[in-house]
Amino acid sequence: MTASARPLRPSALRGASCARSSPRHAGHAAAALDQTIVGPALPTIGRELGVFSCHRLGVTAYLLSATAVTPIYGKLSDLYGRRQLLLAGIALFASARCSARLAPSMVLLIVARALQGAGAAG
Protein backbone atom coordinates (compact mmCIF):
# COMPACT_ATOMS: atom_id res chain seq x y z
CA MET A 1 0.00 0.00 0.00
CA THR A 2 1.41 3.37 -0.96
CA ALA A 3 1.40 6.46 1.17
CA SER A 4 -1.28 8.12 -0.94
CA ALA A 5 -3.66 5.16 -0.61
CA ARG A 6 -3.87 5.04 3.17
CA PRO A 7 -7.27 4.10 4.51
CA LEU A 8 -9.17 6.72 6.43
CA ARG A 9 -9.27 6.36 10.17
CA PRO A 10 -12.91 5.70 11.08
CA SER A 11 -12.41 6.96 14.61
CA ALA A 12 -11.35 10.39 13.34
CA LEU A 13 -14.40 10.70 11.11
CA ARG A 14 -16.96 9.25 13.48
CA GLY A 15 -16.76 12.03 16.06
CA ALA A 16 -17.02 14.84 13.53
CA SER A 17 -20.00 13.46 11.67
CA CYS A 18 -21.79 12.43 14.86
CA ALA A 19 -21.37 15.90 16.37
CA ARG A 20 -22.83 17.52 13.26
CA SER A 21 -25.77 15.19 12.86
CA SER A 22 -26.88 14.69 16.47
CA PRO A 23 -29.18 17.79 16.61
CA ARG A 24 -30.86 16.61 13.42
CA HIS A 25 -31.33 13.13 14.84
CA ALA A 26 -32.73 14.57 18.07
CA GLY A 27 -35.30 16.56 16.11
CA HIS A 28 -36.36 13.52 14.10
CA ALA A 29 -36.55 11.40 17.23
CA ALA A 30 -38.79 13.97 18.94
CA ALA A 31 -41.12 14.07 15.93
CA ALA A 32 -41.28 10.28 15.67
CA LEU A 33 -41.88 9.91 19.40
CA ASP A 34 -44.64 12.50 19.30
CA GLN A 35 -46.38 10.79 16.39
CA THR A 36 -46.07 7.42 18.12
CA ILE A 37 -47.64 8.72 21.33
CA VAL A 38 -50.28 11.13 20.04
CA GLY A 39 -51.51 9.04 17.11
CA PRO A 40 -53.00 6.23 19.21
CA ALA A 41 -54.22 8.69 21.84
CA LEU A 42 -56.27 10.82 19.41
CA PRO A 43 -59.49 8.74 19.70
CA THR A 44 -59.44 9.22 23.47
CA ILE A 45 -58.66 12.91 23.08
CA GLY A 46 -61.55 13.22 20.60
CA ARG A 47 -63.94 11.55 23.05
CA GLU A 48 -62.87 13.94 25.80
CA LEU A 49 -63.46 16.90 23.48
CA GLY A 50 -66.86 15.52 22.53
CA VAL A 51 -66.02 14.77 18.89
CA PHE A 52 -66.07 11.15 17.79
CA SER A 53 -65.67 11.30 14.04
CA CYS A 54 -62.71 13.50 13.11
CA HIS A 55 -59.89 12.26 15.34
CA ARG A 56 -58.11 10.82 12.26
CA LEU A 57 -57.76 14.34 10.88
CA GLY A 58 -55.15 15.05 13.57
CA VAL A 59 -52.87 12.35 12.19
CA THR A 60 -53.65 13.28 8.59
CA ALA A 61 -52.99 16.99 9.18
CA TYR A 62 -49.64 16.20 10.81
CA LEU A 63 -48.45 13.90 8.03
CA LEU A 64 -49.79 16.03 5.18
CA SER A 65 -48.19 19.23 6.44
CA ALA A 66 -44.89 17.49 7.16
CA THR A 67 -44.85 16.05 3.64
CA ALA A 68 -45.79 19.34 1.99
CA VAL A 69 -43.30 21.48 3.90
CA THR A 70 -40.24 19.20 3.58
CA PRO A 71 -39.18 20.44 0.09
CA ILE A 72 -39.68 24.03 1.22
CA TYR A 73 -37.36 23.48 4.19
CA GLY A 74 -34.82 21.93 1.81
CA LYS A 75 -34.76 24.96 -0.48
CA LEU A 76 -34.73 27.45 2.38
CA SER A 77 -31.93 25.58 4.15
CA ASP A 78 -29.84 25.81 0.98
CA LEU A 79 -30.42 29.56 0.94
CA TYR A 80 -30.17 30.44 4.63
CA GLY A 81 -28.30 27.56 6.23
CA ARG A 82 -29.38 24.32 7.78
CA ARG A 83 -28.84 25.27 11.38
CA GLN A 84 -31.16 28.28 11.29
CA LEU A 85 -33.93 26.25 9.65
CA LEU A 86 -33.46 23.37 12.07
CA LEU A 87 -33.79 25.72 15.03
CA ALA A 88 -36.85 27.39 13.47
CA GLY A 89 -38.42 23.98 12.88
CA ILE A 90 -37.78 22.91 16.47
CA ALA A 91 -39.26 26.19 17.74
CA LEU A 92 -42.36 25.77 15.57
CA PHE A 93 -42.71 22.14 16.64
CA ALA A 94 -42.43 23.00 20.35
CA SER A 95 -44.82 25.95 20.22
CA ALA A 96 -47.37 23.96 18.20
CA ARG A 97 -47.03 21.12 20.71
CA CYS A 98 -47.96 23.50 23.51
CA SER A 99 -50.88 24.79 21.45
CA ALA A 100 -52.08 21.25 20.80
CA ARG A 101 -51.90 20.46 24.49
CA LEU A 102 -53.99 23.49 25.38
CA ALA A 103 -56.49 23.18 22.50
CA PRO A 104 -60.07 23.43 23.80
CA SER A 105 -61.67 22.03 20.64
CA MET A 106 -60.93 19.42 18.00
CA VAL A 107 -60.62 22.05 15.25
CA LEU A 108 -57.87 23.89 17.14
CA LEU A 109 -56.19 20.58 17.90
CA ILE A 110 -56.13 19.69 14.19
CA VAL A 111 -54.70 23.12 13.29
CA ALA A 112 -52.04 22.77 16.00
CA ARG A 113 -51.18 19.26 14.75
CA ALA A 114 -50.78 20.65 11.21
CA LEU A 115 -48.39 23.33 12.50
CA GLN A 116 -46.60 20.68 14.50
CA GLY A 117 -46.11 18.60 11.36
CA ALA A 118 -44.71 21.64 9.58
CA GLY A 119 -42.21 22.09 12.40
CA ALA A 120 -41.31 18.40 12.40
CA ALA A 121 -40.48 18.51 8.70
CA GLY A 122 -37.53 20.80 9.41
Secondary structure as a PSIPRED ss2 file (coil, helix, strand):
# PSIPRED VFORMAT (PSIPRED V4.0)

   1 M C   1.000  0.000  0.000
   2 T C   1.000  0.000  0.000
   3 A H   0.000  1.000  0.000
   4 S H   0.000  1.000  0.000
   5 A H   0.000  1.000  0.000
   6 R C   1.000  0.000  0.000
   7 P C   1.000  0.000  0.000
   8 L C   1.000  0.000  0.000
   9 R C   1.000  0.000  0.000
  10 P H   0.000  1.000  0.000
  11 S H   0.000  1.000  0.000
  12 A H   0.000  1.000  0.000
  13 L H   0.000  1.000  0.000
  14 R H   0.000  1.000  0.000
  15 G H   0.000  1.000  0.000
  16 A H   0.000  1.000  0.000
  17 S H   0.000  1.000  0.000
  18 C H   0.000  1.000  0.000
  19 A H   0.000  1.000  0.000
  20 R H   0.000  1.000  0.000
  21 S H   0.000  1.000  0.000
  22 S H   0.000  1.000  0.000
  23 P H   0.000  1.000  0.000
  24 R H   0.000  1.000  0.000
  25 H H   0.000  1.000  0.000
  26 A H   0.000  1.000  0.000
  27 G H   0.000  1.000  0.000
  28 H H   0.000  1.000  0.000
  29 A H   0.000  1.000  0.000
  30 A H   0.000  1.000  0.000
  31 A H   0.000  1.000  0.000
  32 A H   0.000  1.000  0.000
  33 L H   0.000  1.000  0.000
  34 D H   0.000  1.000  0.000
  35 Q H   0.000  1.000  0.000
  36 T H   0.000  1.000  0.000
  37 I H   0.000  1.000  0.000
  38 V H   0.000  1.000  0.000
  39 G H   0.000  1.000  0.000
  40 P H   0.000  1.000  0.000
  41 A H   0.000  1.000  0.000
  42 L H   0.000  1.000  0.000
  43 P H   0.000  1.000  0.000
  44 T H   0.000  1.000  0.000
  45 I H   0.000  1.000  0.000
  46 G H   0.000  1.000  0.000
  47 R H   0.000  1.000  0.000
  48 E H   0.000  1.000  0.000
  49 L H   0.000  1.000  0.000
  50 G C   1.000  0.000  0.000
  51 V C   1.000  0.000  0.000
  52 F C   1.000  0.000  0.000
  53 S C   1.000  0.000  0.000
  54 C C   1.000  0.000  0.000
  55 H C   1.000  0.000  0.000
  56 R H   0.000  1.000  0.000
  57 L H   0.000  1.000  0.000
  58 G H   0.000  1.000  0.000
  59 V H   0.000  1.000  0.000
  60 T H   0.000  1.000  0.000
  61 A H   0.000  1.000  0.000
  62 Y H   0.000  1.000  0.000
  63 L H   0.000  1.000  0.000
  64 L H   0.000  1.000  0.000
  65 S H   0.000  1.000  0.000
  66 A H   0.000  1.000  0.000
  67 T H   0.000  1.000  0.000
  68 A H   0.000  1.000  0.000
  69 V H   0.000  1.000  0.000
  70 T H   0.000  1.000  0.000
  71 P H   0.000  1.000  0.000
  72 I H   0.000  1.000  0.000
  73 Y H   0.000  1.000  0.000
  74 G H   0.000  1.000  0.000
  75 K H   0.000  1.000  0.000
  76 L H   0.000  1.000  0.000
  77 S H   0.000  1.000  0.000
  78 D H   0.000  1.000  0.000
  79 L H   0.000  1.000  0.000
  80 Y H   0.000  1.000  0.000
  81 G C   1.000  0.000  0.000
  82 R H   0.000  1.000  0.000
  83 R H   0.000  1.000  0.000
  84 Q H   0.000  1.000  0.000
  85 L H   0.000  1.000  0.000
  86 L H   0.000  1.000  0.000
  87 L H   0.000  1.000  0.000
  88 A H   0.000  1.000  0.000
  89 G H   0.000  1.000  0.000
  90 I H   0.000  1.000  0.000
  91 A H   0.000  1.000  0.000
  92 L H   0.000  1.000  0.000
  93 F H   0.000  1.000  0.000
  94 A H   0.000  1.000  0.000
  95 S H   0.000  1.000  0.000
  96 A H   0.000  1.000  0.000
  97 R H   0.000  1.000  0.000
  98 C H   0.000  1.000  0.000
  99 S H   0.000  1.000  0.000
 100 A H   0.000  1.000  0.000
 101 R H   0.000  1.000  0.000
 102 L C   1.000  0.000  0.000
 103 A C   1.000  0.000  0.000
 104 P C   1.000  0.000  0.000
 105 S C   1.000  0.000  0.000
 106 M H   0.000  1.000  0.000
 107 V H   0.000  1.000  0.000
 108 L H   0.000  1.000  0.000
 109 L H   0.000  1.000  0.000
 110 I H   0.000  1.000  0.000
 111 V H   0.000  1.000  0.000
 112 A H   0.000  1.000  0.000
 113 R H   0.000  1.000  0.000
 114 A H   0.000  1.000  0.000
 115 L H   0.000  1.000  0.000
 116 Q H   0.000  1.000  0.000
 117 G H   0.000  1.000  0.000
 118 A H   0.000  1.000  0.000
 119 G H   0.000  1.000  0.000
 120 A H   0.000  1.000  0.000
 121 A C   1.000  0.000  0.000
 122 G C   1.000  0.000  0.000
